[in-house]
């Protein structure tokens, strides 16, 4: 069977000689997508001023990037960066972790909400309502990069990713993730924006549904070669189980209160 061979150029353009990948373009465009989604939500619920949300999101954006990079370095590929620390600055080569981005964002949200003396959920609920669309484009960018491919497959839509060097066709798991933990998650969160009137409800729903969808997708996604499997699961699946567990913990605690 003839499979599609991935040959898409991951570089969107060059900026002052530095390659700018599609993946990073998604990050910057996603910032404005989340920012301006508030304008639509604000017309319905009047929860937060655009200026205040802009102040929060600006710091949150860089905290998210820092968290994603630091977490990946420490828990996914520490030896690789220890051998050559200059690789940390080569942002066009990728090496980001969603779970690290989540932790970085939560830390910033906690800091900012304490400073403003308002509820943590006031900001987190708004962000997760539209972030699924950013995740959708982010996974498509992973496919363009030819990274985070799936396990070997003989299905008609399997793809050969040359960067893996084995010539084997694999699941385009990036597309599966884009549809499940991106687009479908966005639909669920956006249609449930009425829950913004219940502090914490949207954040809990995001933790649960993202964790569930990502856990499912990981069954066809190839594990990180430097880590492999742990008890038959990928490291990402363990992080997703933690997300689901935390969502139940927060939900149960809020019901008891």
Residue pairs with C-beta under 8 A, 6 or more apart in sequence:
1 154
1 156
1 169
3 158
3 159
3 160
3 169
4 157
4 158
4 159
4 160
5 159
5 160
5 162
6 143
6 146
6 159
6 160
6 161
6 162
7 162
8 143
8 144
8 146
10 21
10 22
10 23
10 144
10 145
10 146
11 19
11 20
11 21
11 22
11 92
12 20
12 21
12 22
12 25
13 20
14 20
18 92
19 92
20 92
21 92
21 94
21 141
21 145
22 141
22 144
22 145
23 94
23 138
23 141
23 142
23 144
23 145
24 91
24 92
25 141
26 134
26 137
26 138
26 140
26 141
27 65
27 138
29 137
30 131
30 133
30 134
30 137
30 138
31 57
31 61
33 130
33 133
33 134
34 57
34 127
34 130
34 131
34 134
35 53
35 54
35 57
37 129
37 130
38 48
38 50
38 53
38 126
39 50
41 47
41 126
41 129
41 130
41 193
41 196
42 48
42 49
42 50
44 193
45 193
45 196
45 197
47 122
47 126
47 196
48 122
48 123
48 126
52 116
53 123
53 126
56 109
56 112
56 123
57 127
59 108
59 112
60 105
60 108
60 109
60 112
60 123
60 127
63 104
63 105
63 107
63 108
64 101
64 104
64 105
64 108
65 96
65 101
65 104
66 104
67 100
67 101
67 102
67 103
67 104
67 105
67 107
68 96
68 97
68 98
68 100
68 101
68 104
69 88
69 91
69 95
69 96
69 97
69 100
70 100
70 104
71 97
71 99
71 100
71 101
71 103
71 104
72 95
72 96
72 97
72 100
73 81
73 88
73 95
75 97
75 100
75 235
76 95
76 97
76 224
76 226
76 227
76 235
77 95
77 224
77 226
79 226
80 87
80 226
81 87
81 88
87 93
87 95
94 145
94 147
98 135
98 214
99 236
99 239
99 243
102 243
105 124
105 127
106 124
109 120
109 123
109 124
109 127
110 120
112 123
113 119
113 120
113 122
113 123
119 199
121 199
121 200
121 202
121 203
122 199
124 202
124 203
125 195
125 196
125 199
125 200
125 201
125 202
125 203
126 196
126 202
128 189
128 202
128 203
128 205
128 206
129 189
129 190
129 193
129 196
129 202
130 186
130 189
130 190
131 186
131 189
131 206
132 181
132 182
132 183
132 184
132 185
132 186
132 187
132 188
132 189
132 190
133 182
133 183
133 186
135 178
135 181
135 182
135 185
135 186
135 210
136 178
136 179
136 182
136 183
136 186
137 178
137 182
138 178
138 182
139 174
139 175
139 177
139 178
139 181
139 182
140 174
140 175
140 178
142 148
142 174
142 177
143 172
143 174
143 175
143 178
146 161
146 162
146 163
147 163
147 174
148 173
148 174
148 221
148 222
149 159
149 161
149 164
149 170
149 171
149 172
149 173
149 174
149 221
149 222
150 170
150 171
150 172
150 173
150 174
150 176
150 220
150 221
150 222
151 170
151 171
151 173
151 220
151 221
151 222
152 168
152 169
152 170
153 169
153 170
153 171
153 220
154 169
155 171
157 172
158 169
158 170
158 171
158 172
159 169
159 170
159 171
159 172
160 167
160 168
160 169
160 170
161 170
164 170
170 222
171 220
171 221
173 217
173 220
173 221
173 222
176 217
176 220
176 221
177 213
177 214
177 217
177 221
180 213
180 214
180 216
180 217
181 210
181 213
181 214
181 217
184 213
185 206
185 209
185 210
185 213
188 205
188 209
189 202
189 205
189 206
189 209
192 202
192 205
193 202
195 201
195 202
195 205
196 202
200 250
200 254
203 250
204 247
204 250
204 251
204 254
205 247
207 243
207 244
207 246
207 247
207 250
208 243
208 244
208 247
208 248
210 240
210 243
211 240
211 241
211 242
211 243
211 244
211 247
212 240
212 244
214 236
214 237
214 240
215 237
215 240
215 241
215 244
218 233
218 234
218 236
218 237
218 240
221 234
221 236
223 229
223 234
223 235
224 234
224 235
227 234
227 235
230 238
